[in-house]
């Protein structure tokens, strides 16, 4: 399942939209458009962002 999230990047601090594929465990990896680093996003069962790293 793919999803989009608008969150601040934990690496550079800029707010951007990440398009990720979310696995069954609720984690997905996206790329920041400003700093071009990968960001891991963890979501709960309802689709809310729990943690970013």
PDB file of N, CA, C, O and CB in Angstrom:
ATOM      1  N   UNK A   1       0.843  -1.165   0.000  1.00  0.00           N
ATOM      2  CA  UNK A   1       0.000   0.000   0.000  1.00  0.00           C
ATOM      3  C   UNK A   1       0.892   1.232   0.000  1.00  0.00           C
ATOM      4  O   UNK A   1       1.793   1.334   0.832  1.00  0.00           O
ATOM      5  CB  UNK A   1      -0.961  -0.004   1.211  1.00  0.00           C
ATOM      6  N   UNK A   2       0.668   2.150  -0.894  1.00  0.00           N
ATOM      7  CA  UNK A   2       1.449   3.380  -0.906  1.00  0.00           C
ATOM      8  C   UNK A   2       0.636   4.500  -0.281  1.00  0.00           C
ATOM      9  O   UNK A   2      -0.593   4.521  -0.349  1.00  0.00           O
ATOM     10  CB  UNK A   2       1.878   3.751  -2.343  1.00  0.00           C
ATOM     11  N   UNK A   3       1.357   5.425   0.326  1.00  0.00           N
ATOM     12  CA  UNK A   3       0.708   6.537   1.001  1.00  0.00           C
ATOM     13  C   UNK A   3       1.601   7.760   0.919  1.00  0.00           C
ATOM     14  O   UNK A   3       2.809   7.643   0.714  1.00  0.00           O
ATOM     15  CB  UNK A   3       0.391   6.187   2.470  1.00  0.00           C
ATOM     16  N   UNK A   4       1.009   8.933   1.079  1.00  0.00           N
ATOM     17  CA  UNK A   4       1.776  10.172   1.114  1.00  0.00           C
ATOM     18  C   UNK A   4       1.612  10.811   2.480  1.00  0.00           C
ATOM     19  O   UNK A   4       0.521  10.809   3.050  1.00  0.00           O
ATOM     20  CB  UNK A   4       1.327  11.145  -0.009  1.00  0.00           C
ATOM     21  N   UNK A   5       2.696  11.355   2.999  1.00  0.00           N
ATOM     22  CA  UNK A   5       2.708  12.007   4.306  1.00  0.00           C
ATOM     23  C   UNK A   5       3.404  13.344   4.186  1.00  0.00           C
ATOM     24  O   UNK A   5       4.464  13.431   3.565  1.00  0.00           O
ATOM     25  CB  UNK A   5       3.403  11.125   5.368  1.00  0.00           C
ATOM     26  N   UNK A   6       2.834  14.389   4.763  1.00  0.00           N
ATOM     27  CA  UNK A   6       3.474  15.698   4.819  1.00  0.00           C
ATOM     28  C   UNK A   6       3.980  15.900   6.235  1.00  0.00           C
ATOM     29  O   UNK A   6       3.204  16.170   7.152  1.00  0.00           O
ATOM     30  CB  UNK A   6       2.489  16.844   4.396  1.00  0.00           C
ATOM     31  N   UNK A   7       5.285  15.768   6.404  1.00  0.00           N
ATOM     32  CA  UNK A   7       5.916  15.832   7.720  1.00  0.00           C
ATOM     33  C   UNK A   7       7.237  16.582   7.600  1.00  0.00           C
ATOM     34  O   UNK A   7       7.764  16.716   6.496  1.00  0.00           O
ATOM     35  CB  UNK A   7       6.141  14.405   8.306  1.00  0.00           C
ATOM     36  N   UNK A   8       7.788  17.080   8.721  1.00  0.00           N
ATOM     37  CA  UNK A   8       9.121  17.679   8.669  1.00  0.00           C
ATOM     38  C   UNK A   8      10.195  16.598   8.563  1.00  0.00           C
ATOM     39  O   UNK A   8      10.101  15.556   9.212  1.00  0.00           O
ATOM     40  CB  UNK A   8       9.367  18.553   9.912  1.00  0.00           C
ATOM     41  N   UNK A   9      11.184  16.842   7.768  1.00  0.00           N
ATOM     42  CA  UNK A   9      12.284  15.902   7.603  1.00  0.00           C
ATOM     43  C   UNK A   9      13.127  15.906   8.878  1.00  0.00           C
ATOM     44  O   UNK A   9      13.528  16.974   9.339  1.00  0.00           O
ATOM     45  CB  UNK A   9      13.150  16.265   6.356  1.00  0.00           C
ATOM     46  N   UNK A  10      13.406  14.733   9.460  1.00  0.00           N
ATOM     47  CA  UNK A  10      14.225  14.709  10.673  1.00  0.00           C
ATOM     48  C   UNK A  10      15.696  15.035  10.424  1.00  0.00           C
ATOM     49  O   UNK A  10      16.429  15.313  11.373  1.00  0.00           O
ATOM     50  CB  UNK A  10      14.122  13.359  11.321  1.00  0.00           C
ATOM     51  N   UNK A  11      16.137  15.008   9.187  1.00  0.00           N
ATOM     52  CA  UNK A  11      17.542  15.288   8.873  1.00  0.00           C
ATOM     53  C   UNK A  11      17.800  16.777   8.673  1.00  0.00           C
ATOM     54  O   UNK A  11      18.723  17.335   9.266  1.00  0.00           O
ATOM     55  CB  UNK A  11      17.961  14.525   7.625  1.00  0.00           C
ATOM     56  N   UNK A  12      16.971  17.432   7.825  1.00  0.00           N
ATOM     57  CA  UNK A  12      17.226  18.844   7.504  1.00  0.00           C
ATOM     58  C   UNK A  12      16.187  19.798   8.091  1.00  0.00           C
ATOM     59  O   UNK A  12      16.422  21.006   8.126  1.00  0.00           O
ATOM     60  CB  UNK A  12      17.272  19.024   6.007  1.00  0.00           C
ATOM     61  N   UNK A  13      15.038  19.283   8.554  1.00  0.00           N
ATOM     62  CA  UNK A  13      14.036  20.120   9.202  1.00  0.00           C
ATOM     63  C   UNK A  13      13.021  20.763   8.276  1.00  0.00           C
ATOM     64  O   UNK A  13      12.096  21.418   8.755  1.00  0.00           O
ATOM     65  CB  UNK A  13      14.711  21.171   9.952  1.00  0.00           C
ATOM     66  N   UNK A  14      13.158  20.601   6.981  1.00  0.00           N
ATOM     67  CA  UNK A  14      12.203  21.204   6.055  1.00  0.00           C
ATOM     68  C   UNK A  14      10.946  20.340   5.960  1.00  0.00           C
ATOM     69  O   UNK A  14      11.019  19.114   6.045  1.00  0.00           O
ATOM     70  CB  UNK A  14      12.840  21.389   4.659  1.00  0.00           C
ATOM     71  N   UNK A  15       9.806  20.984   5.784  1.00  0.00           N
ATOM     72  CA  UNK A  15       8.540  20.265   5.669  1.00  0.00           C
ATOM     73  C   UNK A  15       8.336  19.892   4.207  1.00  0.00           C
ATOM     74  O   UNK A  15       8.357  20.755   3.330  1.00  0.00           O
ATOM     75  CB  UNK A  15       7.344  21.122   6.204  1.00  0.00           C
ATOM     76  N   UNK A  16       8.138  18.604   3.951  1.00  0.00           N
ATOM     77  CA  UNK A  16       7.910  18.146   2.585  1.00  0.00           C
ATOM     78  C   UNK A  16       6.983  16.953   2.594  1.00  0.00           C
ATOM     79  O   UNK A  16       6.681  16.398   3.650  1.00  0.00           O
ATOM     80  CB  UNK A  16       9.233  17.791   1.893  1.00  0.00           C
ATOM     81  N   UNK A  17       6.530  16.559   1.415  1.00  0.00           N
ATOM     82  CA  UNK A  17       5.620  15.436   1.258  1.00  0.00           C
ATOM     83  C   UNK A  17       6.423  14.222   0.820  1.00  0.00           C
ATOM     84  O   UNK A  17       7.165  14.271  -0.161  1.00  0.00           O
ATOM     85  CB  UNK A  17       4.493  15.760   0.238  1.00  0.00           C
ATOM     86  N   UNK A  18       6.263  13.131   1.563  1.00  0.00           N
ATOM     87  CA  UNK A  18       6.961  11.895   1.278  1.00  0.00           C
ATOM     88  C   UNK A  18       5.961  10.893   0.731  1.00  0.00           C
ATOM     89  O   UNK A  18       4.891  10.709   1.311  1.00  0.00           O
ATOM     90  CB  UNK A  18       7.672  11.345   2.540  1.00  0.00           C
ATOM     91  N   UNK A  19       6.295  10.240  -0.383  1.00  0.00           N
ATOM     92  CA  UNK A  19       5.476   9.167  -0.924  1.00  0.00           C
ATOM     93  C   UNK A  19       6.202   7.868  -0.624  1.00  0.00           C
ATOM     94  O   UNK A  19       7.303   7.629  -1.120  1.00  0.00           O
ATOM     95  CB  UNK A  19       5.217   9.345  -2.468  1.00  0.00           C
ATOM     96  N   UNK A  20       5.577   7.031   0.192  1.00  0.00           N
ATOM     97  CA  UNK A  20       6.224   5.800   0.624  1.00  0.00           C
ATOM     98  C   UNK A  20       5.314   4.618   0.385  1.00  0.00           C
ATOM     99  O   UNK A  20       4.094   4.760   0.291  1.00  0.00           O
ATOM    100  CB  UNK A  20       6.614   5.879   2.097  1.00  0.00           C
ATOM    101  N   UNK A  21       5.915   3.461   0.288  1.00  0.00           N
ATOM    102  CA  UNK A  21       5.185   2.211   0.308  1.00  0.00           C
ATOM    103  C   UNK A  21       5.222   1.685   1.726  1.00  0.00           C
ATOM    104  O   UNK A  21       6.307   1.478   2.269  1.00  0.00           O
ATOM    105  CB  UNK A  21       5.777   1.183  -0.697  1.00  0.00           C
ATOM    106  N   UNK A  22       4.077   1.463   2.346  1.00  0.00           N
ATOM    107  CA  UNK A  22       4.015   1.040   3.740  1.00  0.00           C
ATOM    108  C   UNK A  22       3.841  -0.472   3.783  1.00  0.00           C
ATOM    109  O   UNK A  22       2.949  -1.023   3.138  1.00  0.00           O
ATOM    110  CB  UNK A  22       2.856   1.757   4.496  1.00  0.00           C
ATOM    111  N   UNK A  23       4.706  -1.142   4.555  1.00  0.00           N
ATOM    112  CA  UNK A  23       4.654  -2.599   4.667  1.00  0.00           C
ATOM    113  C   UNK A  23       3.644  -3.015   5.730  1.00  0.00           C
ATOM    114  O   UNK A  23       3.008  -2.165   6.354  1.00  0.00           O
ATOM    115  CB  UNK A  23       6.046  -3.167   5.000  1.00  0.00           C
ATOM    116  N   UNK A  24       3.497  -4.314   5.936  1.00  0.00           N
ATOM    117  CA  UNK A  24       2.564  -4.817   6.943  1.00  0.00           C
ATOM    118  C   UNK A  24       2.955  -4.403   8.348  1.00  0.00           C
ATOM    119  O   UNK A  24       2.092  -4.220   9.206  1.00  0.00           O
ATOM    120  CB  UNK A  24       2.478  -6.320   6.865  1.00  0.00           C
ATOM    121  N   UNK A  25       4.245  -4.254   8.590  1.00  0.00           N
ATOM    122  CA  UNK A  25       4.707  -3.850   9.925  1.00  0.00           C
ATOM    123  C   UNK A  25       4.460  -2.373  10.194  1.00  0.00           C
ATOM    124  O   UNK A  25       4.629  -1.920  11.327  1.00  0.00           O
ATOM    125  CB  UNK A  25       6.187  -4.155  10.081  1.00  0.00           C
ATOM    126  N   UNK A  26       4.067  -1.620   9.187  1.00  0.00           N
ATOM    127  CA  UNK A  26       3.733  -0.214   9.371  1.00  0.00           C
ATOM    128  C   UNK A  26       4.882   0.733   9.122  1.00  0.00           C
ATOM    129  O   UNK A  26       4.805   1.895   9.519  1.00  0.00           O
ATOM    130  CB  UNK A  26       3.227  -0.002  10.735  1.00  0.00           C
ATOM    131  N   UNK A  27       5.947   0.284   8.481  1.00  0.00           N
ATOM    132  CA  UNK A  27       7.073   1.153   8.191  1.00  0.00           C
ATOM    133  C   UNK A  27       7.221   1.350   6.699  1.00  0.00           C
ATOM    134  O   UNK A  27       6.860   0.485   5.901  1.00  0.00           O
ATOM    135  CB  UNK A  27       8.356   0.586   8.779  1.00  0.00           C
ATOM    136  N   UNK A  28       7.753   2.488   6.338  1.00  0.00           N
ATOM    137  CA  UNK A  28       8.018   2.796   4.947  1.00  0.00           C
ATOM    138  C   UNK A  28       9.207   3.717   4.844  1.00  0.00           C
ATOM    139  O   UNK A  28       9.543   4.403   5.810  1.00  0.00           O
ATOM    140  CB  UNK A  28       6.797   3.421   4.284  1.00  0.00           C
ATOM    141  N   UNK A  29       9.854   3.748   3.690  1.00  0.00           N
ATOM    142  CA  UNK A  29      11.027   4.575   3.469  1.00  0.00           C
ATOM    143  C   UNK A  29      10.738   5.524   2.326  1.00  0.00           C
ATOM    144  O   UNK A  29      10.306   5.110   1.250  1.00  0.00           O
ATOM    145  CB  UNK A  29      12.278   3.714   3.173  1.00  0.00           C
ATOM    146  N   UNK A  30      10.984   6.815   2.573  1.00  0.00           N
ATOM    147  CA  UNK A  30      10.824   7.830   1.548  1.00  0.00           C
ATOM    148  C   UNK A  30      12.089   8.646   1.437  1.00  0.00           C
ATOM    149  O   UNK A  30      12.998   8.484   2.251  1.00  0.00           O
ATOM    150  CB  UNK A  30       9.628   8.732   1.850  1.00  0.00           C
ATOM    151  N   UNK A  31      12.171   9.517   0.451  1.00  0.00           N
ATOM    152  CA  UNK A  31      13.342  10.356   0.238  1.00  0.00           C
ATOM    153  C   UNK A  31      12.944  11.816   0.329  1.00  0.00           C
ATOM    154  O   UNK A  31      11.957  12.240  -0.272  1.00  0.00           O
ATOM    155  CB  UNK A  31      13.997  10.055  -1.124  1.00  0.00           C
ATOM    156  N   UNK A  32      13.722  12.588   1.090  1.00  0.00           N
ATOM    157  CA  UNK A  32      13.474  14.022   1.214  1.00  0.00           C
ATOM    158  C   UNK A  32      13.861  14.699  -0.099  1.00  0.00           C
ATOM    159  O   UNK A  32      14.905  14.394  -0.676  1.00  0.00           O
ATOM    160  CB  UNK A  32      14.271  14.633   2.416  1.00  0.00           C
ATOM    161  N   UNK A  33      13.041  15.594  -0.557  1.00  0.00           N
ATOM    162  CA  UNK A  33      13.319  16.264  -1.829  1.00  0.00           C
ATOM    163  C   UNK A  33      14.354  17.373  -1.671  1.00  0.00           C
ATOM    164  O   UNK A  33      14.964  17.788  -2.656  1.00  0.00           O
ATOM    165  CB  UNK A  33      12.034  16.839  -2.413  1.00  0.00           C
ATOM    166  N   UNK A  34      14.563  17.861  -0.442  1.00  0.00           N
ATOM    167  CA  UNK A  34      15.525  18.944  -0.243  1.00  0.00           C
ATOM    168  C   UNK A  34      16.935  18.422   0.023  1.00  0.00           C
ATOM    169  O   UNK A  34      17.880  18.850  -0.640  1.00  0.00           O
ATOM    170  CB  UNK A  34      15.081  19.828   0.910  1.00  0.00           C
ATOM    171  N   UNK A  35      17.098  17.496   0.988  1.00  0.00           N
ATOM    172  CA  UNK A  35      18.436  17.015   1.332  1.00  0.00           C
ATOM    173  C   UNK A  35      18.772  15.676   0.679  1.00  0.00           C
ATOM    174  O   UNK A  35      19.908  15.213   0.787  1.00  0.00           O
ATOM    175  CB  UNK A  35      18.562  16.889   2.832  1.00  0.00           C
ATOM    176  N   UNK A  36      17.809  15.042   0.002  1.00  0.00           N
ATOM    177  CA  UNK A  36      17.989  13.783  -0.741  1.00  0.00           C
ATOM    178  C   UNK A  36      18.455  12.637   0.146  1.00  0.00           C
ATOM    179  O   UNK A  36      19.166  11.747  -0.321  1.00  0.00           O
ATOM    180  CB  UNK A  36      18.986  13.982  -1.864  1.00  0.00           C
ATOM    181  N   UNK A  37      18.066  12.644   1.417  1.00  0.00           N
ATOM    182  CA  UNK A  37      18.390  11.535   2.317  1.00  0.00           C
ATOM    183  C   UNK A  37      17.134  10.712   2.546  1.00  0.00           C
ATOM    184  O   UNK A  37      16.019  11.225   2.453  1.00  0.00           O
ATOM    185  CB  UNK A  37      18.969  12.052   3.671  1.00  0.00           C
ATOM    186  N   UNK A  38      17.319   9.434   2.845  1.00  0.00           N
ATOM    187  CA  UNK A  38      16.174   8.560   3.053  1.00  0.00           C
ATOM    188  C   UNK A  38      15.631   8.743   4.467  1.00  0.00           C
ATOM    189  O   UNK A  38      16.385   8.937   5.421  1.00  0.00           O
ATOM    190  CB  UNK A  38      16.561   7.088   2.806  1.00  0.00           C
ATOM    191  N   UNK A  39      14.310   8.676   4.580  1.00  0.00           N
ATOM    192  CA  UNK A  39      13.617   8.877   5.848  1.00  0.00           C
ATOM    193  C   UNK A  39      12.712   7.677   6.077  1.00  0.00           C
ATOM    194  O   UNK A  39      11.926   7.310   5.204  1.00  0.00           O
ATOM    195  CB  UNK A  39      12.799  10.216   5.854  1.00  0.00           C
ATOM    196  N   UNK A  40      12.823   7.063   7.258  1.00  0.00           N
ATOM    197  CA  UNK A  40      11.969   5.928   7.620  1.00  0.00           C
ATOM    198  C   UNK A  40      10.770   6.465   8.392  1.00  0.00           C
ATOM    199  O   UNK A  40      10.933   7.202   9.364  1.00  0.00           O
ATOM    200  CB  UNK A  40      12.755   4.863   8.467  1.00  0.00           C
ATOM    201  N   UNK A  41       9.566   6.095   7.961  1.00  0.00           N
ATOM    202  CA  UNK A  41       8.316   6.558   8.570  1.00  0.00           C
ATOM    203  C   UNK A  41       7.580   5.352   9.127  1.00  0.00           C
ATOM    204  O   UNK A  41       7.387   4.355   8.432  1.00  0.00           O
ATOM    205  CB  UNK A  41       7.426   7.328   7.538  1.00  0.00           C
ATOM    206  N   UNK A  42       7.167   5.449  10.394  1.00  0.00           N
ATOM    207  CA  UNK A  42       6.390   4.374  11.021  1.00  0.00           C
ATOM    208  C   UNK A  42       4.987   4.892  11.282  1.00  0.00           C
ATOM    209  O   UNK A  42       4.809   5.958  11.873  1.00  0.00           O
ATOM    210  CB  UNK A  42       7.061   3.877  12.348  1.00  0.00           C
ATOM    211  N   UNK A  43       3.977   4.122  10.835  1.00  0.00           N
ATOM    212  CA  UNK A  43       2.580   4.501  11.005  1.00  0.00           C
ATOM    213  C   UNK A  43       1.842   3.433  11.797  1.00  0.00           C
ATOM    214  O   UNK A  43       2.234   2.267  11.810  1.00  0.00           O
ATOM    215  CB  UNK A  43       1.905   4.722   9.642  1.00  0.00           C
ATOM    216  N   UNK A  44       0.754   3.855  12.465  1.00  0.00           N
ATOM    217  CA  UNK A  44      -0.058   2.894  13.213  1.00  0.00           C
ATOM    218  C   UNK A  44      -1.134   2.314  12.300  1.00  0.00           C
ATOM    219  O   UNK A  44      -1.126   2.574  11.097  1.00  0.00           O
ATOM    220  CB  UNK A  44      -0.701   3.561  14.459  1.00  0.00           C
ATOM    221  N   UNK A  45      -2.050   1.540  12.851  1.00  0.00           N
ATOM    222  CA  UNK A  45      -3.081   0.870  12.070  1.00  0.00           C
ATOM    223  C   UNK A  45      -4.064   1.809  11.405  1.00  0.00           C
ATOM    224  O   UNK A  45      -4.706   1.432  10.424  1.00  0.00           O
ATOM    225  CB  UNK A  45      -3.823  -0.065  12.934  1.00  0.00           C
ATOM    226  N   UNK A  46      -4.198   3.034  11.919  1.00  0.00           N
ATOM    227  CA  UNK A  46      -5.136   4.010  11.351  1.00  0.00           C
ATOM    228  C   UNK A  46      -4.480   4.920  10.300  1.00  0.00           C
ATOM    229  O   UNK A  46      -5.161   5.731   9.672  1.00  0.00           O
ATOM    230  CB  UNK A  46      -5.727   4.865  12.468  1.00  0.00           C
ATOM    231  N   UNK A  47      -3.185   4.788  10.112  1.00  0.00           N
ATOM    232  CA  UNK A  47      -2.490   5.601   9.119  1.00  0.00           C
ATOM    233  C   UNK A  47      -1.886   6.858   9.690  1.00  0.00           C
ATOM    234  O   UNK A  47      -1.441   7.711   8.922  1.00  0.00           O
ATOM    235  CB  UNK A  47      -3.419   5.964   8.024  1.00  0.00           C
ATOM    236  N   UNK A  48      -1.845   7.019  11.000  1.00  0.00           N
ATOM    237  CA  UNK A  48      -1.231   8.187  11.629  1.00  0.00           C
ATOM    238  C   UNK A  48       0.259   7.951  11.814  1.00  0.00           C
ATOM    239  O   UNK A  48       0.687   6.839  12.122  1.00  0.00           O
ATOM    240  CB  UNK A  48      -1.900   8.496  12.985  1.00  0.00           C
ATOM    241  N   UNK A  49       1.042   9.000  11.625  1.00  0.00           N
ATOM    242  CA  UNK A  49       2.487   8.891  11.770  1.00  0.00           C
ATOM    243  C   UNK A  49       2.834   8.755  13.240  1.00  0.00           C
ATOM    244  O   UNK A  49       2.442   9.589  14.057  1.00  0.00           O
ATOM    245  CB  UNK A  49       3.202  10.110  11.150  1.00  0.00           C
ATOM    246  N   UNK A  50       3.574   7.697  13.579  1.00  0.00           N
ATOM    247  CA  UNK A  50       3.982   7.452  14.958  1.00  0.00           C
ATOM    248  C   UNK A  50       5.392   7.996  15.192  1.00  0.00           C
ATOM    249  O   UNK A  50       5.646   8.677  16.185  1.00  0.00           O
ATOM    250  CB  UNK A  50       3.922   5.941  15.283  1.00  0.00           C
ATOM    251  N   UNK A  51       6.306   7.688  14.265  1.00  0.00           N
ATOM    252  CA  UNK A  51       7.705   8.060  14.464  1.00  0.00           C
ATOM    253  C   UNK A  51       8.390   8.206  13.124  1.00  0.00           C
ATOM    254  O   UNK A  51       8.058   7.504  12.169  1.00  0.00           O
ATOM    255  CB  UNK A  51       8.437   7.022  15.332  1.00  0.00           C
ATOM    256  N   UNK A  52       9.356   9.125  13.051  1.00  0.00           N
ATOM    257  CA  UNK A  52      10.197   9.274  11.865  1.00  0.00           C
ATOM    258  C   UNK A  52      11.653   9.188  12.294  1.00  0.00           C
ATOM    259  O   UNK A  52      12.012   9.596  13.399  1.00  0.00           O
ATOM    260  CB  UNK A  52       9.908  10.621  11.128  1.00  0.00           C
ATOM    261  N   UNK A  53      12.470   8.665  11.428  1.00  0.00           N
ATOM    262  CA  UNK A  53      13.903   8.611  11.712  1.00  0.00           C
ATOM    263  C   UNK A  53      14.681   8.621  10.405  1.00  0.00           C
ATOM    264  O   UNK A  53      15.911   8.581  10.419  1.00  0.00           O
ATOM    265  CB  UNK A  53      14.258   7.355  12.546  1.00  0.00           C
TER     266      UNK A  53
END
